[in-house]
Structure formats: structure tokens, C-alpha cells
Amino acid sequence: MTHLPGLLDTEAIRKDFPILDRRVHDGKTLVYLDNAATSQTPRQVIDALDEYYEQHNANVHRGVHVLAEEATALYEGARDKVAEFINAPSRDEVIFTKNASESLNLVANMLGWADEPYRVDHETEIVITEMEHHSNIVPWQLLAQRTGAKLRWFGLTDDGRLDLSDLEEVINEKTKIVSFVLVSNILGTQNPVEAIVRRAQEVGALVCIDASQAAPHMPMDVQALQADFVAFTGHKMCGPTGIGVLWGRQELLEDLPPFLGGGEMIETVSMHSSTYAPAPHKFEAGTPPVAQAVGLGAAIDYLNSIGMDRILAHEHALTEYAMKRLLEVPDLRVIGPATAEDRGAAISFTLGDIHPHDVGQVLDEQGIAVRVGHHCARPVCLRYGIPATTRASFYLYSTPAEIDALVDGLEHVRNFFG
């Protein structure tokens, strides 16, 4: 096996993930390289979910029976784990949603309904970037359409970085909110948070960061980011589907209006009016994803047991190796930064004039799972004049041998299509 400095003991780690032992397509070994879409789930998280449903399943809050009290303790305990994981000043700043998309929609709708000084209206501007996932484009487009606000964005350089040459012009005194991705899901680019946040603060704009591709892979400190909101999702970080997180500064959550109304989020209700519970419950209407939150808490325990610094080093070594190996493949073009510097563990590429869907299908026949398409980031594909890309993405259990299998698979693709 190829030895790379900084690698984790993947042989031991992979034993925690039952699905990685699967055989597909007549006994071929599964090579799972689609982690940017969804990571796999360790036995420890599966066991936590099983135990919850077998021993503690009940609705949370207000129940006085033992199951309700246990479920509430587990649910709120998961909130504590998230708060510690991201270094939040207060657990009450952690809002559970069903995914990062809902988290970002929550912010957009809060600002559309807010009073001054936070309200977005026809006199204000919203700033995003050309590399955003659709989840961080469409909510802002909808808000702009509803309020008359102007939507602006930073473009991309030829090598897949943000073009910040017009930073002070794009973020100006009219800007109310700047929302951008910390690590791009399609380009792998890690963005310069400090410069963008500093400029936003100069003009009094709020900052929202999509950390969906960052929180699973590197230490996350919301205080160091100095943003006002940070969104991420559980299913990309060894957790179950159906659970996301929005972190927001306490004073903002106290001042901003709720997005969804119903049970759990109220203080008092009459036929004439209602008052709302304090954050975070003000933003968690209805029965929350209790089991999923418990699973996310178990996933955080698992990641902490390995160490986020070690996971980051592992993925950086893999990404360096993958960039080197992929660039050996004739006709392969990396879409995004050509080195591992300031880069996450996702690499998108094209292969000559072979359509990415064909690349993905032939790779799948060899047991290699990658993602193909525009990855919910179609403006990036338009920017670089391509219909789609093939994307390989790595995680803590990924190995150099899997990268070698990918490169061999791509040679097979080239031969298959002549």
C-alpha cells in the first residue's frame, strides 16, 4: 500500500463502517468516493439510533413520563455536543433543522420578515458567490424577488478561486447580508473567510457561511469565523440524514422572527395572538428530528474520538496524492484549483469529450462510486463551459488504494470509449 505521511489507520477505521465491506456488480469491491454528497455511517451511530428507538423513543419536552424525559435529555444532549464541536458560546445558539438547505432558507426568510436594522428590502443588496451550491443561491434569489433587493455575486478566476478584485465595490453600504460557502462542493476551493468577513463588518452587513463541506473535515470554530450564521448538515459527517444545524449569534436569534409556526416554538397562544419561546426552540416548530439529533451526537462523538486535526491531515495527504495521480491521466482536466493548497477533499474533473455521466456509469460497473452532474452548482459549470463534471471526494476512511483504483478505472473508461 502507498505510504503517505499523515494518514489515519484506515484499516481500523473501516471496520467501523459495515457498508465498506459490500461487494457490488458480481463481487467487485466497493470503492466509495462520493463522500461530498453523503458520508457513510459507522456502527457506533447505527447502534445509537437502534438504542434510541428500542429504549427511549418518545416526543420531547413537556412529557412527564420516563421515556419523554429520556428522549428530551438525549435530544438536548445532542445540542450540547454540537455546541462544543463548533465552539459555540452558548448551546441556545444551536438550532436543529432537517439539513443545511433548510438552515439557509431559515436565515433568508428571517431577514425577509425582520424589522430594522436587519430587514432586507428594495433598498438593500444581497451578496453571494458564483461557486455556491443551489441551496445558497435559490433562497437568496427568492428573497430578492419577494423584497425587491438586488442580488450580487463574486465571480470565479480561471483556476477556481473567488475573484475578490472588486471586493469593496460588491460589498458596499447597501449590502445587508453576505452568504458564501467555506469549502466548495464542486471545486474543492477553501475560501478566504477573513477578508470577506472583514469587509462585511466594515459596512455593517451580516455574514452567513455554508459549512456543509467544512464541518465534517476540519476543526470548526464559529467564534473564530466571526460570522453571524453558520449552516451545515449531519449526513456528510457520519450522521443520519434528516438532521442539519444552523448556528446563529444569540442576540440575532432573539431579535429575528420565527420562520415556521406550530407546536414547540410557542410560549403562549390565544385566538388573537401568540408569543414565542426563546431561541433555539423559537425556530424548531413541530416534533423535531429527535432520533436524527441523537445520531448526529453519536457521529460527533465518533469524529472527536479520532480528532478533527487528524482527519484534516489525512484528507490533505489524500488530496495531494489524488491530484498527482489524476493529472497523470491523459485528457483529464481538473475543474478547480490544481493543487491541494487551500483545498477540500473533493476533486471535479472532465475526461476528454466523454460525458461525465458515461464516465460515472463505466466506473460504477467496476465498483467505483463517484458523483456526476453539476452537483447543484450549475453556475460553476456554465462559468467553465462544461455540461457537468465527474467528482471524486474523500473522507476519513478513504485510502490511497482507492485513488489508485479510480485512476485505473479512468484508464478503463478511456479504453472503453476508444
Summary of the structure (lengths in Angstrom):
residues: 418
radius of gyration: 22.0
end to end distance: 30.4
largest distance: 72.0
contacts: 1453
relative contact order: 0.17
helix: 40%
strand: 18%
